[in-house]
Amino acid sequence: MGKHGISLKGTVDFAGASALLADLVKSFGEKTVCLQKGDEFCTLKPGEAISFEIEAELKKNRQKLVIELSWLEEAPAQAAQDIKITSVEPEPLPEPELPAAVEAVPEAVAEGAPCLTVPEAAKKDDEAASGKKSKK
């Protein structure tokens, strides 16, 4: 099968966007999705194993939701990981308790001071004292 596609773009109100999504979900559930614009159309028949990518982005006053679904005509299905889509935000997770050994770390280290001390490089005076010639 050759490459064939169609792109639908536009601006609609919330009710219009919701209706488009409902139509998409209904036709996807029937395993035939036909997108049409004028005389052009593209019909897709989802397979059993669906790869998906869902991205959500908040940027200043713009919010974006991108949903991408793809499949091969014949591919084995794999279980999705722990994924949930709801209209309810989850409760924030509690702060993890630090083990006693971490709590005993000196305050300077706990505040971001380096944990590993590396000796400074030898200075030119030190090199001359050790018998090495300095380059000038």
C-alpha positions as a printed NumPy array, in Angstrom:
array([[  0.   ,   0.   ,   0.   ],
       [  1.409,   3.404,  -0.959],
       [  1.506,   6.499,   1.179],
       [ -1.748,   8.429,   1.282],
       [ -2.898,  10.929,   3.844],
       [ -5.012,  13.93 ,   4.642],
       [ -4.547,  16.824,   7.027],
       [ -7.451,  18.537,   8.749],
       [ -6.759,  21.849,  10.47 ],
       [ -8.947,  24.635,  11.74 ],
       [-10.305,  26.449,  14.749],
       [-13.52 ,  25.442,  16.474],
       [-15.195,  26.28 ,  19.76 ],
       [-15.02 ,  23.857,  22.689],
       [-18.288,  22.106,  21.731],
       [-17.018,  21.631,  18.16 ],
       [-13.694,  20.195,  19.354],
       [-15.519,  17.882,  21.752],
       [-17.786,  16.665,  18.91 ],
       [-14.747,  16.001,  16.67 ],
       [-13.111,  13.957,  19.415],
       [-16.347,  12.041,  20.076],
       [-16.655,  11.204,  16.354],
       [-13.02 ,  10.102,  16.3  ],
       [-13.436,   7.882,  19.364],
       [-16.648,   6.339,  17.997],
       [-15.165,   5.524,  14.587],
       [-11.917,   4.282,  16.194],
       [-14.006,   1.956,  18.375],
       [-15.628,   0.608,  15.213],
       [-12.107,  -0.029,  13.825],
       [-12.589,   2.229,  10.813],
       [-11.593,   5.892,  10.843],
       [-12.365,   7.846,   7.668],
       [-11.218,  11.47 ,   7.547],
       [-12.701,  13.523,   4.73 ],
       [-12.23 ,  17.043,   3.375],
       [-14.129,  17.81 ,   0.185],
       [-13.489,  15.012,  -2.308],
       [-10.338,  13.867,  -0.466],
       [-10.471,  11.155,   2.165],
       [ -8.24 ,   8.707,   3.994],
       [ -9.588,   5.562,   5.662],
       [ -7.631,   3.864,   8.438],
       [ -8.343,   0.483,   9.991],
       [ -6.61 ,   0.192,  13.378],
       [ -4.777,  -3.041,  14.132],
       [ -4.687,  -4.876,  17.444],
       [ -1.376,  -3.397,  18.686],
       [ -1.588,   0.389,  18.912],
       [  1.475,   2.513,  19.666],
       [  0.602,   5.819,  21.25 ],
       [  2.154,   9.05 ,  22.408],
       [  0.279,  11.643,  24.438],
       [  1.868,  14.987,  25.265],
       [  0.424,  17.735,  27.438],
       [  2.067,  21.153,  27.634],
       [  1.364,  24.373,  29.552],
       [  3.206,  27.419,  28.25 ],
       [  2.215,  30.898,  29.475],
       [ -1.405,  31.301,  28.327],
       [ -1.342,  28.444,  25.78 ],
       [ -2.199,  24.83 ,  26.53 ],
       [ -1.585,  21.996,  24.113],
       [ -2.615,  18.344,  23.91 ],
       [ -1.073,  16.155,  21.208],
       [ -2.312,  12.605,  20.656],
       [ -0.539,  10.311,  18.208],
       [ -1.661,   6.769,  17.467],
       [  0.038,   4.428,  15.028],
       [ -0.054,   0.738,  14.202],
       [  1.102,  -1.87 ,  11.786],
       [ -1.453,  -3.907,   9.922],
       [ -0.309,  -6.99 ,  11.843],
       [  1.656,  -6.652,  15.079],
       [  1.411,  -8.32 ,  18.5  ],
       [ -0.197,  -6.299,  21.312],
       [  1.813,  -5.374,  24.413],
       [  0.386,  -4.27 ,  27.747],
       [  0.515,  -0.523,  28.402],
       [  2.401,   0.617,  31.47 ],
       [  0.671,   2.216,  34.448],
       [ -1.19 ,   4.913,  32.494],
       [ -4.374,   6.726,  33.471],
       [ -6.384,   9.499,  31.781],
       [ -8.933,  11.272,  33.977],
       [-10.391,  14.709,  34.627],
       [ -9.185,  14.635,  38.26 ],
       [ -5.702,  15.732,  39.334],
       [ -3.871,  13.284,  41.612],
       [ -3.016,  14.133,  45.202],
       [  0.606,  15.287,  45.599],
       [  2.97 ,  12.565,  46.762],
       [  4.324,  12.921,  50.321],
       [  7.926,  14.043,  50.717],
       [ 10.167,  10.989,  51.139],
       [ 11.778,  10.625,  54.562],
       [ 15.572,  10.761,  54.537],
       [ 17.455,   7.852,  56.116],
       [ 19.309,   8.628,  59.369],
       [ 22.692,   8.429,  57.588],
       [ 21.685,  11.22 ,  55.199],
       [ 20.316,  13.383,  58.014],
       [ 23.756,  13.263,  59.7  ],
       [ 25.488,  14.833,  56.675],
       [ 27.131,  18.171,  57.544],
       [ 24.959,  21.187,  56.81 ],
       [ 27.371,  22.612,  54.187],
       [ 27.162,  19.4  ,  52.177],
       [ 23.389,  19.199,  52.54 ],
       [ 23.075,  22.723,  51.136],
       [ 24.84 ,  21.892,  47.891],
       [ 28.535,  22.17 ,  48.754],
       [ 30.679,  19.659,  46.862],
       [ 30.799,  16.194,  48.41 ],
       [ 34.123,  15.303,  46.831],
       [ 37.199,  17.441,  47.401],
       [ 39.737,  17.403,  44.591],
       [ 43.236,  18.758,  45.345],
       [ 44.102,  21.915,  43.465],
       [ 46.523,  21.646,  40.548],
       [ 50.152,  22.334,  41.36 ],
       [ 51.123,  25.969,  40.98 ],
       [ 54.181,  27.132,  38.974],
       [ 56.129,  27.885,  42.181],
       [ 55.516,  24.3  ,  43.347],
       [ 56.752,  22.949,  39.994],
       [ 59.964,  25.003,  40.18 ],
       [ 60.581,  23.791,  43.734],
       [ 60.186,  20.177,  42.653],
       [ 62.843,  20.577,  39.929],
       [ 60.52 ,  20.837,  36.925],
       [ 61.153,  23.534,  34.37 ],
       [ 58.323,  25.953,  33.804],
       [ 57.464,  26.966,  30.292],
       [ 57.611,  30.667,  29.591]])
